[in-house]
Amino acid sequence: MKPALLLATFLLLSLVSLAQQADYRVVFDLTSKDSLDQRSVVRWANEVSSANPDAKVEIVMYGQGFNFVLKNSMFAEAIKKLAASKNVKFKVCAIALKNNHVDKSELLPGVETVPDGIYEIISKQREGWGYIKAVH
């Protein structure tokens, strides 16, 4: 009986592990123009993508977070490289851009806008995405 129970437990844990790996989706919340926070987001997005190439990553910026994806960003090359991946998305709140008089043309290629950054994050959470606030 013990070997059968042990085998059943092992199989159940294996299935749970596979299910978790197959559905790796994380949304990062970036509201800061602090370069340490921005550097962390680049590192985490790279780590998630490297650990699981099928993982979906979305970086949502509102508040002052949009500075991260401006053409003059110190992270421009890293962002371009990440944005080239089909599983990594950069999304900026249109309200934040409007409030700061920033035109979409000032954003790096591949960066998308969403009507409301907070709503974007809430929607991802409703869909079961993991949530990480980018702070140091």
C-alpha positions as CSV (number, residue, x, y, z in Angstrom):
1,M,0.0,0.0,0.0
2,K,2.8,2.4,0.9
3,P,4.5,2.2,-2.6
4,A,1.2,2.9,-4.3
5,L,0.5,5.9,-2.1
6,L,4.0,7.2,-2.7
7,L,3.6,6.7,-6.4
8,A,0.2,8.5,-6.4
9,T,1.7,11.4,-4.4
10,F,4.6,11.7,-6.8
11,L,2.4,11.7,-9.8
12,L,0.1,14.3,-8.3
13,L,3.0,16.6,-7.4
14,S,4.4,16.2,-10.9
15,L,1.1,17.2,-12.5
16,V,0.8,20.2,-10.3
17,S,4.4,21.2,-11.2
18,L,3.7,20.8,-14.9
19,A,0.5,22.8,-14.6
20,Q,2.3,25.6,-12.9
21,Q,5.1,25.8,-15.5
22,A,2.6,25.7,-18.4
23,D,0.8,28.7,-17.1
24,Y,3.5,31.1,-16.1
25,R,2.1,34.7,-16.6
26,V,3.3,37.7,-14.6
27,V,2.5,41.4,-14.8
28,F,5.0,43.9,-13.4
29,D,3.7,47.2,-12.1
30,L,6.1,50.1,-12.6
31,T,5.2,53.5,-11.5
32,S,8.6,54.9,-10.7
33,K,11.2,56.7,-12.8
34,D,13.9,55.4,-10.4
35,S,16.6,53.6,-12.4
36,L,17.0,51.0,-9.7
37,D,13.4,50.0,-10.0
38,Q,13.7,50.0,-13.8
39,R,16.9,47.9,-13.7
40,S,15.0,45.4,-11.5
41,V,12.2,45.1,-14.1
42,V,14.7,44.4,-16.9
43,R,16.5,41.8,-14.8
44,W,13.3,40.1,-13.7
45,A,11.8,40.0,-17.2
46,N,15.0,38.5,-18.5
47,E,15.1,35.9,-15.7
48,V,11.5,34.9,-16.2
49,S,12.0,34.6,-19.9
50,S,15.2,32.5,-19.5
51,A,13.7,30.2,-16.9
52,N,10.6,29.5,-19.0
53,P,10.6,30.5,-22.6
54,D,6.8,30.0,-22.8
55,A,6.2,32.4,-19.9
56,K,4.2,35.6,-20.6
57,V,5.5,38.8,-19.1
58,E,3.8,42.2,-19.2
59,I,5.3,45.4,-17.8
60,V,2.6,48.0,-17.2
61,M,3.7,51.6,-16.5
62,Y,1.7,54.4,-15.1
63,G,2.5,57.4,-12.9
64,Q,6.1,58.2,-13.7
65,G,6.9,54.7,-15.0
66,F,6.6,55.7,-18.6
67,N,10.1,57.3,-18.4
68,F,11.4,53.7,-18.6
69,V,10.3,53.3,-22.2
70,L,11.1,56.7,-23.7
71,K,13.5,56.7,-26.6
72,N,16.2,58.3,-24.5
73,S,15.9,55.7,-21.7
74,M,19.2,54.3,-20.4
75,F,17.6,50.9,-20.8
76,A,16.5,51.4,-24.4
77,E,18.6,48.5,-25.8
78,A,17.5,46.1,-23.2
79,I,13.9,47.0,-23.7
80,K,14.2,46.7,-27.5
81,K,15.7,43.2,-27.0
82,L,12.9,42.1,-24.6
83,A,10.2,43.7,-26.7
84,A,11.3,41.6,-29.7
85,S,10.2,38.5,-27.8
86,K,6.6,37.5,-28.6
87,N,6.0,36.8,-24.9
88,V,7.2,40.1,-23.4
89,K,5.0,43.2,-23.7
90,F,5.5,46.8,-22.5
91,K,2.3,48.7,-22.0
92,V,2.1,52.4,-21.0
93,C,-1.0,54.1,-19.5
94,A,-2.4,56.7,-21.9
95,I,-3.6,58.8,-19.0
96,A,-0.1,59.0,-17.6
97,L,1.2,60.1,-21.0
98,K,-1.5,62.7,-21.4
99,N,-1.0,64.1,-17.9
100,N,2.7,64.5,-18.5
101,H,2.3,65.9,-22.1
102,V,4.2,63.0,-23.6
103,D,3.3,61.9,-27.2
104,K,3.3,58.2,-28.2
105,S,6.0,59.0,-30.8
106,E,8.4,59.5,-27.9
107,L,8.1,55.8,-26.9
108,L,10.5,53.1,-28.0
109,P,9.4,50.8,-30.9
110,G,7.3,47.9,-29.7
111,V,5.8,49.7,-26.7
112,E,2.0,49.7,-26.6
113,T,-0.4,52.1,-24.9
114,V,-3.4,51.1,-22.9
115,P,-6.3,53.4,-21.9
116,D,-5.7,52.9,-18.2
117,G,-2.7,51.2,-16.6
118,I,-4.4,50.3,-13.4
119,Y,-7.3,48.7,-15.2
120,E,-4.8,46.7,-17.3
121,I,-3.2,45.3,-14.2
122,I,-6.5,44.5,-12.6
123,S,-7.6,42.8,-15.8
124,K,-4.5,40.6,-15.8
125,Q,-5.0,39.7,-12.2
126,R,-8.6,38.6,-12.9
127,E,-7.2,36.4,-15.7
128,G,-5.0,34.7,-13.1
129,W,-1.7,36.5,-13.9
130,G,0.8,36.9,-11.0
131,Y,1.4,40.4,-9.9
132,I,4.8,42.0,-8.9
133,K,5.2,45.6,-7.8
134,A,8.5,46.9,-9.1
135,V,10.3,48.6,-6.1
136,H,13.7,48.3,-4.6
